[in-house]
């Protein structure tokens, strides 16, 4: 029996479905075919939910690409019903956050839930977290959304839950939580903390589309509205938090989340990211 050739052992095998995926991702480059595919995707983008389109330098530039007359952003009563299914149970991407929240929530803790919608995380994680005595959970979001959250809290047991439209209400919080919301604002996490005037002991961010390239903005279609959507740089996030005195305790990947932006090169996000930061010196 002949010994294996070392060069053959080290050469990765090309799988058939890998080739098929490469072809599918690059067929838009072909003349005529590409333009037909782009037009077809443009129609699907305006009808679909969770689709992405374009690469832009800023939120303002991304908004200009959205057809006039369409809803932009989340400040619409009709969007308050989004994500209701997440109030039933935690999803896979929630578990790292729930793991750490179980360890850091103490009696009298104040959670500032940035972009927490109608209290999705508060309600959805009740069955997993033993909310401590005197805990306050403040949800920050846009007025149309917080009004719906307040109405829900009046008919659903919600001890400690409140809503705000004021970023400065984060002052004094012990936990700053942003679970899938930072990509919808142009301000970076360190800048948000500075604007709010707070330096909480714990900062947890989750469901973030991060990669190792230059930051950019795309547009997300939610089916009934369009949103400028920030794609961030991983190193910039970590170094920006380090400059404020934070260190990374843990980081993880949200494998069930991805962002595919057709007709672009090296802009797809295959998995989202989460981080738990803490400050050892208060």
C-alpha atoms as one frame of an Amber mdcrd trajectory, in Angstrom:
protein
   0.000   0.000   0.000   1.447   3.331  -1.067   1.835   6.018   1.659  -0.449
   9.003   1.311   0.930  12.091  -0.355   1.240  14.827   2.347   0.197  17.517
  -0.093  -2.998  15.598  -0.813  -3.740  15.289   2.901  -3.394  19.010   3.493
  -5.479  20.083   0.519  -9.105  20.822   1.573 -11.759  18.894  -0.287 -14.106
  20.979  -2.415 -17.656  19.919  -1.686 -20.292  19.991  -4.403 -22.686  22.157
  -2.384 -19.863  24.648  -1.730 -19.443  25.051  -5.482 -23.194  25.453  -5.888
 -23.309  28.165  -3.233 -20.455  30.060  -4.864 -22.234  29.956  -8.220 -25.504
  31.116  -6.639 -23.781  33.992  -4.857 -21.969  35.209  -7.964 -24.393  34.579
 -10.813 -25.583  38.206 -10.484 -22.287  39.266 -12.076 -23.302  37.777 -15.426
 -24.506  40.283 -18.083 -28.270  40.322 -18.711 -28.848  37.511 -16.199 -27.538
  39.718 -13.410 -29.831  42.627 -14.245 -32.857  40.311 -14.375 -31.957  38.854
 -10.982 -31.531  42.324  -9.476 -34.944  43.461 -10.715 -36.568  40.297  -9.376
 -34.889  40.753  -5.999 -35.984  44.397  -5.849 -39.618  43.238  -6.060 -39.074
  40.533  -3.432 -37.247  42.987  -1.157 -40.198  45.375  -1.006 -42.625  42.555
  -0.235 -40.528  40.408   2.073 -39.373  40.465   5.679 -35.803  40.103   6.892
 -34.226  40.967   3.530 -31.311  43.337   2.981 -30.255  45.553   0.130 -27.408
  47.964  -0.615 -24.206  49.210   0.991 -24.161  52.822   2.195 -21.826  55.097
   4.120 -24.444  56.488   6.533 -28.025  56.194   7.759 -28.947  59.322   5.784
 -27.644  57.803   2.564 -29.451  54.521   3.277 -32.734  56.343   3.935 -32.457
  58.155   0.601 -32.519  54.779  -1.143 -35.902  53.902   0.392 -38.817  54.799
  -1.933 -40.808  57.835  -0.830 -44.043  57.089   0.963 -42.722  53.948   2.661
 -42.535  53.591   6.439 -39.048  54.140   7.813 -37.955  53.073  11.284 -39.921
  51.590  14.188 -41.911  54.550  15.480 -45.202  53.195  14.149 -48.000  51.626
  16.194 -48.400  48.856  13.619 -44.886  47.600  14.375 -45.542  47.058  18.083
 -46.866  43.558  17.356 -43.542  42.415  15.903 -41.540  39.819  17.855 -44.519
  38.768  19.996 -43.505  35.124  19.553 -40.306  35.863  21.495 -42.391  36.518
  24.602 -43.384  32.850  24.754 -39.916  31.409  25.376 -36.244  32.191  24.933
 -34.785  31.502  21.502 -31.375  29.906  20.947 -29.571  33.245  20.691 -30.981
  34.334  24.083 -29.356  31.589  26.119 -25.890  33.149  26.579 -27.542  36.326
  27.855 -29.859  34.417  30.179 -26.828  32.484  31.479 -25.023  35.669  32.514
 -28.133  37.505  33.703 -28.788  34.714  36.205 -25.390  35.499  37.744 -25.431
  39.280  37.793 -29.027  40.134  38.708 -29.036  40.994  42.412 -31.710  42.464
  44.700 -32.199  46.086  43.726 -30.635  45.627  40.271 -31.590  48.143  37.586
 -31.671  46.824  34.015 -31.754  49.390  31.213 -33.045  47.498  28.177 -32.045
  49.607  25.168 -34.417  48.985  22.268 -36.358  46.461  24.355 -39.544  46.937
  22.278 -42.665  46.189  24.353 -40.684  44.337  27.023 -39.940  41.286  24.879
 -36.944  40.140  26.940 -38.529  40.945  30.311 -41.621  38.867  29.510 -39.854
  36.178  27.500 -37.196  35.422  30.119 -39.466  35.312  33.170 -39.520  31.546
  33.109 -35.723  31.365  33.088 -34.718  34.136  35.493 -35.754  34.457  39.105
 -36.214  38.221  39.110 -34.805  39.473  42.420 -36.595  41.668  44.914 -36.745
  45.382  44.118 -35.402  44.809  40.604 -36.261  47.560  38.114 -36.332  46.784
  34.383 -36.476  49.957  32.269 -37.249  49.504  28.579 -36.074  52.271  26.260
 -37.710  52.507  22.856 -39.626  54.845  20.559 -42.933  56.414  21.730 -45.247
  54.329  19.515 -43.628  51.151  20.822 -43.432  52.063  24.507 -47.101  53.076
  24.537 -47.974  49.558  23.406 -45.611  48.120  26.012 -47.253  50.114  28.785
 -50.693  48.941  27.664 -49.505  45.321  27.734 -47.971  45.760  31.196 -51.342
  46.926  32.545 -52.961  43.571  31.686 -49.993  41.279  32.198 -48.203  40.914
  35.573 -45.058  43.030  35.175 -43.544  43.920  38.575 -40.597  46.275  38.236
 -41.150  46.927  34.503 -41.325  50.503  33.186 -40.812  52.279  29.866 -38.991
  55.400  28.762 -38.068  57.411  25.690 -35.224  59.152  27.503 -31.701  57.798
  27.098 -30.634  59.608  30.277 -32.818  57.265  32.331 -29.943  54.804  31.951
 -28.088  56.753  34.635 -27.749  54.591  37.720 -28.448  51.314  35.945 -26.396
  48.277  36.965 -26.960  46.375  33.702 -27.083  47.938  30.233 -28.723  45.434
  27.880 -29.002  45.758  24.101 -30.415  42.555  22.618 -30.614  42.992  18.864
 -31.101  46.759  18.834 -27.739  48.464  18.310 -27.723  47.843  14.554 -30.769
  50.107  14.212 -28.973  53.198  15.544 -26.036  55.010  14.017 -24.441  55.839
  17.374 -21.816  53.368  18.615 -22.198  51.597  21.958 -19.400  53.608  23.678
 -20.951  56.836  22.352 -24.399  55.780  23.603 -23.048  55.191  27.105 -21.302
  58.556  27.004 -24.467  60.313  25.797 -26.518  58.627  28.499 -23.957  59.612
  31.114 -23.716  56.116  32.566 -20.988  53.572  33.220 -22.854  50.490  34.475
 -20.933  47.605  35.973 -22.338  45.186  33.375 -22.976  45.691  29.655 -24.472
  42.877  27.583 -25.027  43.172  23.841 -26.435  40.431  21.650 -27.578  39.624
  18.122 -25.122  42.073  16.574 -24.093  41.844  12.887 -20.318  42.229  13.261
 -17.417  41.312  11.017 -13.761  42.191  10.506 -14.192  44.683   7.665 -15.059
  48.358   7.433 -18.412  49.353   8.989 -21.249  50.190   6.618 -25.011  50.616
   6.531 -27.490  48.538   4.572 -31.313  48.635   4.450 -33.498  45.979   6.044
 -37.018  45.235   4.869 -39.357  44.257   7.705 -42.319  43.617   5.420 -44.222
  46.672   6.643 -41.341  49.128   7.111 -37.721  49.713   6.108 -34.783  50.358
   8.419 -31.218  51.597   7.968 -29.161  48.758   9.434 -25.627  49.086  10.764
 -22.981  46.432  10.084 -20.193  46.963  12.616 -16.542  46.101  13.039 -15.757
  43.643  15.819 -12.405  45.136  16.845 -13.819  48.680  16.947 -16.522  47.601
  19.372 -14.091  45.879  21.733 -11.453  48.632  21.610 -14.097  51.337  22.083
 -15.393  49.624  25.208 -11.840  49.051  26.473 -11.256  52.806  26.211 -14.112
  53.248  28.712 -12.541  50.778  31.117 -14.474  47.665  30.124 -13.069  44.200
  29.530 -14.636  41.261  27.703 -15.861  38.575  30.081 -17.410  36.421  27.371
 -18.336  36.477  23.717 -20.422  34.124  21.603 -21.929  33.575  18.170 -25.644
  33.558  17.301 -25.593  30.763  14.760 -29.255  30.983  13.774 -28.927  34.620
  12.627 -27.348  35.821   9.382 -27.417  38.802   7.055 -27.192  38.181   3.302
 -26.805  41.260   1.131 -27.148  40.253  -2.546 -25.053  41.863  -5.280 -22.209
  42.724  -2.900 -18.774  41.253  -2.244 -17.588  40.213   1.246 -20.473  41.968
   2.997 -22.503  38.981   4.210 -22.636  38.239   7.939 -22.864  34.479   8.423
 -23.416  34.587  12.198 -24.271  37.371  14.622 -22.312  38.137  17.795 -22.806
  38.762  21.488 -20.574  40.196  24.228 -20.596  40.549  27.984 -18.448  43.468
  29.186 -17.735  44.451  32.759 -15.862  47.156  34.657 -13.802  45.927  37.578
 -13.358  49.444  38.996 -16.464  51.557  39.537
